């Protein structure tokens, strides 16, 4: 039945066109954002999971920065200790030479004094961002090593070593040997801690990458699929407009009957 008041074909065509327009808007948003789930209304469960995981990667990024800072502090102390060990070896050799008959002990003593002062200088200048592990009254290095949701960040502490005081104890071959052994022990401890920090930093970086991939699996759009879908929806929209135009033309056909 043809009617001027109710055009069923036009209403159907309009509903189809509106549905196509909505789907087209969704696809365009996915292409623009690169995500198939960009808001909670897209998929509440996936959006909630992704948001929580992004918070975790943000915290792990802060851990990675803290590990980098801790590594720098330990590296500074390690470099200073290496130089101090080399200098103390020289001091030990000077004390041995001093015991040789006929040597100029005054000259050797002057050299030893300067070498000990150099060790003290290493200790006082081994500072990174206000943290010095080697001077008298120096600070232990507290390094944030990890983060787990619902728990306090994990940390490790590397004890300070008073290199400045150790240099002051060196007065002969025996005390030089004792100080040298203590320095080597401190250097080994700091070196082992730095190795752990470097390993943890590498692990944290890989963990962040893994979480990012997991987020991508949940919310990222398949751009190949969305591109193909966009083309199809654009064609559907054009056809829908044509169908609506044809449906609306039926009223004009009815009017032509009255003109005859």
C-alpha positions as CSV (number, residue, x, y, z in Angstrom):
1,X,0.0,0.0,0.0
2,X,1.3,3.4,-0.9
3,X,0.8,6.2,1.7
4,X,1.7,9.9,2.0
5,X,1.7,9.7,5.8
6,X,3.8,6.6,6.4
7,X,6.8,5.8,4.2
8,X,8.1,2.5,5.5
9,X,10.8,2.2,2.9
10,X,12.2,5.6,3.9
11,X,12.1,4.8,7.6
12,X,14.0,1.5,7.0
13,X,16.5,3.2,4.8
14,X,17.0,6.0,7.4
15,X,17.6,3.4,10.2
16,X,20.1,1.6,8.1
17,X,21.9,4.8,7.2
18,X,22.0,5.8,10.9
19,X,23.5,2.5,11.9
20,X,26.1,2.7,9.1
21,X,26.9,6.3,10.3
22,X,27.4,5.1,13.9
23,X,29.7,2.2,12.7
24,X,31.6,4.6,10.5
25,X,32.1,7.0,13.5
26,X,33.4,4.1,15.6
27,X,35.8,3.0,12.9
28,X,37.1,6.6,12.3
29,X,37.7,7.0,16.0
30,X,39.7,3.7,16.1
31,X,41.8,4.9,13.2
32,X,42.4,8.3,14.8
33,X,43.3,6.9,18.2
34,X,44.9,3.6,17.1
35,X,42.8,1.9,19.8
36,X,39.7,-0.2,19.6
37,X,39.2,0.5,23.3
38,X,39.9,4.1,24.1
39,X,37.2,4.8,26.7
40,X,35.3,2.8,29.3
41,X,32.2,2.8,27.1
42,X,34.1,0.9,24.4
43,X,34.7,-2.1,26.6
44,X,34.6,-1.5,30.4
45,X,36.5,-4.6,31.4
46,X,39.4,-4.2,29.0
47,X,39.6,-0.5,29.6
48,X,39.8,-1.1,33.4
49,X,42.5,-3.7,32.9
50,X,44.5,-1.5,30.5
51,X,44.3,1.6,32.8
52,X,45.6,-0.4,35.7
53,X,48.4,-1.9,33.7
54,X,49.4,1.6,32.4
55,X,49.6,2.8,36.1
56,X,51.9,-0.1,36.7
57,X,54.2,0.7,33.8
58,X,54.3,4.3,35.0
59,X,55.5,3.1,38.4
60,X,58.0,0.8,36.8
61,X,59.3,3.7,34.7
62,X,60.0,5.5,38.0
63,X,61.8,2.4,39.3
64,X,63.9,2.3,36.2
65,X,64.9,6.0,36.7
66,X,65.7,5.2,40.4
67,X,67.9,2.3,39.3
68,X,69.7,4.5,36.9
69,X,70.4,7.0,39.7
70,X,71.5,4.2,42.0
71,X,73.8,2.8,39.4
72,X,75.4,6.2,38.9
73,X,76.0,6.6,42.6
74,X,77.6,3.1,42.8
75,X,79.6,3.7,39.7
76,X,81.0,6.9,41.1
77,X,82.1,5.2,44.3
78,X,83.5,2.3,42.4
79,X,85.6,4.5,40.2
80,X,87.0,6.4,43.2
81,X,87.8,3.2,45.0
82,X,89.6,1.8,42.0
83,X,91.8,4.9,41.9
84,X,92.3,4.8,45.7
85,X,93.4,1.1,45.4
86,X,96.0,2.0,42.7
87,X,97.3,4.9,44.8
88,X,97.5,2.8,48.0
89,X,99.5,0.2,46.1
90,X,101.9,2.9,45.2
91,X,102.0,4.0,48.9
92,X,102.8,0.4,49.9
93,X,105.6,0.3,47.4
94,X,107.0,3.6,48.7
95,X,107.0,2.3,52.3
96,X,108.9,-0.8,51.1
97,X,111.4,1.4,49.2
98,X,111.8,3.6,52.3
99,X,113.1,0.6,54.3
100,X,116.0,0.2,51.8
101,X,119.2,1.6,53.3
102,X,120.6,4.7,51.6
103,X,117.2,6.0,50.3
104,X,116.1,9.6,50.8
105,X,113.5,9.0,53.4
106,X,112.5,12.6,53.6
107,X,111.7,12.7,49.9
108,X,109.8,9.4,50.1
109,X,107.8,10.7,53.1
110,X,106.8,13.8,51.1
111,X,105.6,11.6,48.3
112,X,103.6,9.4,50.7
113,X,102.0,12.4,52.3
114,X,100.9,13.6,48.9
115,X,99.6,10.2,47.8
116,X,97.6,9.9,51.0
117,X,96.2,13.3,50.4
118,X,95.2,12.1,47.0
119,X,93.3,9.2,48.4
120,X,91.5,11.6,50.7
121,X,90.7,13.7,47.7
122,X,89.2,10.7,45.9
123,X,87.0,10.0,48.9
124,X,85.8,13.6,49.3
125,X,85.0,14.1,45.6
126,X,83.2,10.8,45.0
127,X,79.9,12.6,45.1
128,X,76.9,12.1,42.9
129,X,73.8,14.3,43.5
130,X,74.7,14.8,47.1
131,X,75.4,11.1,47.8
132,X,78.9,10.3,48.9
133,X,79.6,6.8,50.0
134,X,83.4,7.2,50.7
135,X,84.0,10.3,52.8
136,X,83.9,10.4,56.6
137,X,80.2,10.5,57.6
138,X,79.2,9.5,54.1
139,X,75.8,8.1,53.1
140,X,74.9,4.5,52.4
141,X,73.3,4.1,48.9
142,X,69.6,3.2,49.1
143,X,68.3,2.0,45.7
144,X,64.7,1.3,44.7
145,X,64.8,-2.0,42.9
146,X,61.2,-2.9,42.1
147,X,57.5,-2.2,42.5
148,X,54.5,-4.5,42.9
149,X,50.9,-3.4,43.1
150,X,49.6,-3.3,46.6
151,X,53.0,-3.3,48.2
152,X,55.7,-0.9,49.1
153,X,58.6,-0.5,46.6
154,X,61.5,-2.9,47.2
155,X,64.9,-1.4,48.0
156,X,68.5,-2.5,48.5
157,X,71.0,-0.7,50.7
158,X,74.7,-0.6,50.0
159,X,76.8,0.4,53.1
160,X,79.1,3.3,53.0
161,X,82.9,2.8,53.3
162,X,85.0,5.4,55.1
163,X,87.9,5.7,52.6
164,X,88.9,9.0,54.0
165,X,89.5,7.4,57.5
166,X,91.2,4.4,55.9
167,X,93.8,6.7,54.2
168,X,94.6,8.2,57.6
169,X,95.4,4.8,59.1
170,X,98.2,4.1,56.6
171,X,101.5,4.7,58.4
172,X,103.7,1.7,57.3
173,X,103.7,-1.4,55.2
174,X,101.4,-3.3,57.5
175,X,98.8,-0.6,57.8
176,X,99.0,-0.1,54.1
177,X,98.3,-3.7,53.4
178,X,95.4,-3.7,55.9
179,X,93.9,-0.6,54.3
180,X,94.4,-2.1,50.8
181,X,92.6,-5.3,51.8
182,X,89.7,-3.3,53.2
183,X,89.5,-1.2,50.1
184,X,89.4,-4.2,47.9
185,X,86.6,-5.7,50.0
186,X,84.6,-2.5,49.8
187,X,85.2,-2.3,46.0
188,X,84.0,-5.9,45.6
189,X,80.8,-5.2,47.6
190,X,80.0,-2.1,45.6
191,X,80.8,-3.8,42.3
192,X,78.6,-6.7,43.1
193,X,75.8,-4.3,44.0
194,X,76.2,-2.4,40.8
195,X,76.0,-5.6,38.8
196,X,72.7,-6.4,40.5
197,X,71.4,-2.9,39.9
198,X,72.3,-3.2,36.2
199,X,70.6,-6.6,35.9
200,X,67.5,-5.3,37.6
201,X,67.4,-2.2,35.3
202,X,67.5,-4.5,32.3
203,X,64.8,-6.7,33.7
204,X,62.6,-3.7,34.5
205,X,62.9,-2.4,31.0
206,X,61.9,-5.8,29.6
207,X,59.0,-6.0,32.0
208,X,57.7,-2.7,30.9
209,X,57.9,-3.8,27.3
210,X,56.0,-7.0,28.1
211,X,53.2,-5.1,29.9
212,X,53.0,-2.6,27.0
213,X,52.5,-5.6,24.6
214,X,49.8,-7.0,26.9
215,X,48.0,-3.6,26.9
216,X,48.3,-3.6,23.1
217,X,46.6,-7.0,22.8
218,X,43.6,-5.7,24.8
219,X,43.0,-2.2,23.4
220,X,45.0,-1.6,20.1
221,X,43.1,-1.5,16.9
222,X,44.1,-3.7,13.9
223,X,44.8,-0.9,11.5
224,X,44.6,-3.2,8.4
225,X,41.2,-4.4,9.4
226,X,39.9,-1.0,10.3
227,X,41.1,0.5,7.0
228,X,39.2,-2.2,5.1
229,X,36.2,-1.6,7.3
230,X,36.3,2.1,6.7
231,X,36.2,1.6,2.9
232,X,33.3,-0.8,3.2
233,X,31.3,1.5,5.5
234,X,31.9,4.5,3.2
235,X,30.4,2.5,0.3
236,X,27.5,1.4,2.6
237,X,26.9,5.0,3.5
238,X,26.7,6.1,-0.1
239,X,24.4,3.3,-0.9
240,X,22.2,4.1,2.1
241,X,21.9,7.7,1.0
242,X,20.8,6.5,-2.5
243,X,18.3,4.1,-0.9
244,X,16.8,6.8,1.2
245,X,16.6,9.1,-1.8
246,X,14.8,6.4,-3.8
247,X,12.4,5.7,-0.9
248,X,11.6,9.4,-0.5
249,X,10.9,9.7,-4.2
250,X,7.9,7.3,-3.9
251,X,5.7,10.2,-2.6
252,X,6.5,12.2,-5.8
253,X,5.3,9.2,-7.8
254,X,2.0,9.2,-5.9
255,X,1.5,12.9,-6.6
256,X,2.1,12.3,-10.3
257,X,-1.0,10.0,-10.3
258,X,-3.2,12.9,-9.3
259,X,-1.8,15.1,-12.0
260,X,-2.9,12.6,-14.6
